[in-house]
Amino acid sequence: MDPRAEPVLEVADLITGYGQIEVIHGISLRLLPHRLTAIVGANGAGKTTLMLALARLLPVRSGTIRLAGRDVTGAPSHAVVRAGLALVPEGRRMLATMTVAENLAVAAHASPAASAASVDAMYARFPILAERKDVTAGSLSGGEQQMLAIARALVQRPRALLLDEPSMGLSPKLVETIFAIIAAERANGTAILLVEQNARQALAIADDAHVLDRGRITLSGTGSELAARDDVVTAYLGGPAAS
């Protein structure tokens, strides 16, 4: 995809935080259709804070967020969902006492782009959810809950998909499955922002990537460029750089 294409999500000079504490200090980035952007950084770097602000679950102090050309900086979270943004939050945040089917129905109701066919498409894409659609979300395994969290986002047919630590707590086999789902969604044209502690796997799949350090983007490039840097390998990929 041409990197000069019109961005689905464009963030300029974003500043946000909690109360009097400023966590994100002037971040700018762009999400493009058919491209996956990864953000890597240490715990406490501000990754989840950034995601919450983009999903309009945290107030923006200054800067702008534009979704499909529309300024949504001050919009409520339900409005950005309707405009085409979906968040898969860290920790999944299931409606635990509701069934799989009810979780998907609630998510579909939030977006005008969703339909009964969208729900059926999720069952086809995640057969285990079809088998367990009458089971409460709180009774699912960790991997099944993560699949439901992703399905809840995808049923809304988003233009921009934000994924916060989708592989957390999963077995290597399930991580492979989750990353394959993410790659397929990118191929469908969705613009994706991925925050992931498994930095090696995130950079391997990323078209574009940023290093977030104490609320600021300190390095940017393609996924392969950052994965080849000695400083990134040493700090985030768990070992010395390849010789």
N, C-alpha and C positions, 0 to 999 in steps of 0.2 A: 504494500500500500504506500502511496506517495506521502512522505512525511509532511508535505505542504498541504495536505488535505485539510478541509475545515474541521477543527477540533470538535469532538462531542462534548468534552468538559474542558474548560479553560480556567485556570486559577492564577490570579495575579496578586503578588505582595500580600499574601494571606497572613494575618496575625490573629491568634486565638489562644485560649487557655481556660483556666478554672478560677473564678473569683478574681483576686488580684494577681494571680500567678500567670504570667505569660509563658506559654509552652512552645508555640509555633511562632517563629520570628521571620515573617516576610517570605513565605514560600510561593514560588511560581512553578506551574507545570501544566502540561497539555496531554489529554488523552485523545487518541485518534482511532477512528474505526479500523477494525481488523488488526489492532496492535495491542500488545500487553506491556504495561509499564510496571516494573517492580520497584518497591522501596525496601531497602535493607538498612539495618541499623541495630545498635545495641538496645537492650531493654532500657526503657526510660528515655529513648531518643525523641519520642513524640509521635510515633507511627499511628497508634490508635486514636490519639487526640486529633490528628489530621483527618483520619477517616470519619470520625464523628462530626467534625466541622463540615466536611464536604457533604455529608448526608443531612446536614442541617439539624443535627441533634445537639450541637454545641454552638453558642453564639459566636459570631465573627466580630472581632474588634475593629479591624480595618482590612482593606483589600477587597477583591471581588471574586465571585464564583459565577461562571457562565455555563449554562447547560443548553446545548443545541442552539447557541446564540442568544439565549435569554438570560438576563441577570437574575439569579436566584439567591443572591447573597443574603437577603433578608427574608427569604421565603420559609414557611414552616416545612417540617420534614415530609408531611403527607403531600405537599405540593410538588416537591422535587421527585417523589415517587411517581406521581401522576405525569410528571414531565419526562420521565424515562430513566431515573437513576435508582439502582437497587444496591443495598448493602447486605453482605453476609458478615455479621458481626463476630468478633472474637467471643468464644464461649457459646456460640450457636443461638442461645436465647430462644429456646422452643417455648411454645404455649403448651407446657408439659402435660396439663390435664386434658388437653384436646387431642383428638385423633390426628393421624397423618392427613386424612382427607379434610378434616376441619382446618388444620394449619394451612393447607394449600388453598382452601376456599377463602379463608381470611386474606391471604396474600393476593389472590386473584382479584378480590373485591377492591383492593386498594389501587389498582391500575386500570385505566380505560383500555389499555392495549391487550389485557388478558381476556380469556374466554373459557368456556367449558372445554374447548379444543386444546387450550393451553394446558389445562390440568391433565387431560388425557395424554398430551405429549410428554408431560413429566413422568407419568406412569410408564410410558413406553421407554423413556430414557433411563429411568431408575426402577427396574423391575422389582427390586426388593421393597420399594415403597408401595407398589401396587399390591404386593403380597401382604403388606402390613398396614394397609390404608385404614383399617378399623381399629388399629392398636394405638393407644395413647403415646404421644411423642416422648413422654418421660420414661416409657418402658423400652425404648429403642436402645440399641448399643451405641457407643460413641460414633462409630463409623456411619451407622444408619442415621443418626441425628445430624451428622455433617452433611450427608446427602440430602436430607430433608431441608436443612438450612439453605443449601445451594438451590434446591428445587423451588423453595419458596421465593427466592430472588428471581430465578429464571422464568417462573410462571408469569411474572409481570412483564416479560418480554422487554427488558431494559435496553436502552441504548448505551448506558454506562454501568458497568458492574464493578463494585468495590468489594474486595475479598480481604478480610482481616484474619490472618493466621489460619487458613483453611486446613492445614495439615496437623494442627496441634493435637497431640495425644493419640494419633492414629498409627497403625502398624505400617511398615514399609509398603506392603501390598496395597493397602487402602490409600496411602499417599499417592502411589502410582496411578490408581484409579481416579482420584480427585484431580490430579494434574492433567490427566487425559481429558477429563470433562472440561476443565478450564481451557485447554488448547482447542477443543472442539467449539467452544463458545466463541473464542476469538475468530476461528475460521468462519463462523456464521456472521461475522461483521461487528460484534460487540466490542466496544472500547473497554479495556479492563485495567484496573489498578489493583495490584497484588501486594499486600504486606505479608511477609513470611519470614519466620525465624530460620527456616531451612534455606539459607541464603544461596547455597550452591544450586539447589534445584530451582529456586526462583530465578536466578540469573541465567540458568540454562534454558529456561523457557521464555525469557523476556526479550522483547524487541528493544525496549528502552528501559533504562534503570537509573535510579538515584540512590545515593547514600545519604541518609538522614542522621545528623549528629547534633544532639542537644537542640533540636528544634529548627535546624537549618540544613538545607541541602548543600553538601560540601563537595560532592562529585556527581557527575552525570555522564552518561554515554550509552552505548548499546549494552545489552546484557553480556555479550561476549567480551567487550572491551573492559568492563569492570571486573569480570571474572578472571581476566588475564593480569590484572594489576597486583603487584606484590603486596601493597599496603592493604588492599581489599581482601585478598586471600588470607593474610595474616590476621586481620582484625575480625573477619566475619565468616570465613570459610573453614575455619578450624584446622589450619595447618600451614606449613611453608608453601610458597609458590612453587609451581612446577619448574624444573630447570630446562 
